[in-house]
Amino acid sequence: MEVVVIDKKGRIVIPSRIRKKLNLKNGDSLFVLSIKDDIIVLKKIDVKKVLRDIAREVATSKLDLDEMIGEVEEEANKVAKEKISTRH
């Protein structure tokens, strides 16, 4: 365990020992998750692998993408209307 400090731009430095252990390199992606009030979890992710896995799952499944797109658009419109109505 190590203690790091947030700089005035909100950045933190991941200690070199941890970067080496996790093989973190410049340009790697990390998933950031806030849990409860004072816990933050960083998880290394391979965005290209995640996208390949999703594409493979979609290709081998019987998902109706047009139906899914419609459902997402419907939900997005619902959320947008709720946001607008709470402002006025």
N, C-alpha and C positions, 0 to 999 in steps of 0.2 A: 504494500500500500504506500502511496506517495501523496503528498499534498501539493496541489498546484494553485496558482493564483490567476484570476481573471484580469486581463489588462483593460485599459480604458475603452478599448474597442470591442470588448466582450469576448476576446479570444483566450483560449487556454493552450498551453503547450503540453502535449503528451510526452512524458519522460522517455528518454531514449531507450532505457531498459525495456519499457513496455512496447515501444514501437518495434524494437528488434524482436522481442518475443512473439508479437503478433504479425511480424513481417509487414508492418505498415509502411507505405511509401507515399511520396508526393503524388497527389491526385486520387488516392484511394477514397472510397466513400464509406461514411459511417452513418448508421441509423441512430438517431437520437430519440430517446423515450424518457418522458418525465413521469415518474411514479411517485404518487403521494405528494407531499409538500416539499421534501428536501432530498429526493433521490433522483439522479439522472443516470441513465444507462446508455452507454455507447456500444454499438455492435458493428463490427466490420462487415460490410456486405459487398458482394460482387454484383454490381448492377447488371452487367451483361449476362451473367449466369442466371440471375433472377428473371430477366426478360426472356432468355432462351427457355427456361423452365415453364414460364407462363405460356409462351408460344407453343411449346410442345404439348402442354396440357390442353390448350384450346384446340390444337390440331387433332388430338386423339379423342377428344370428348365429343359429345353430341350437343354442344352448346349452340344456341341460336344467337349469334352475335348481334343481329339486327334487333332482336327482342331485348337483349341486354342493354344496347345503346338507348333504346326507347325508355327503358326503366330508369337508367341513369339520368337521362335528360329530364324525365318526369320528376324524379327526386330532386334534381338540381333546381328546377323551376319552383318546386314547393319550398325548398329552403330559401331561395331568393325572395319569394313572396313573403315568407315569414320575417325575414330580415328587414324588408322594406316596411312591412306593417308595424314592426316594433319601433321604427325610427319616427313614425308620424303619429 
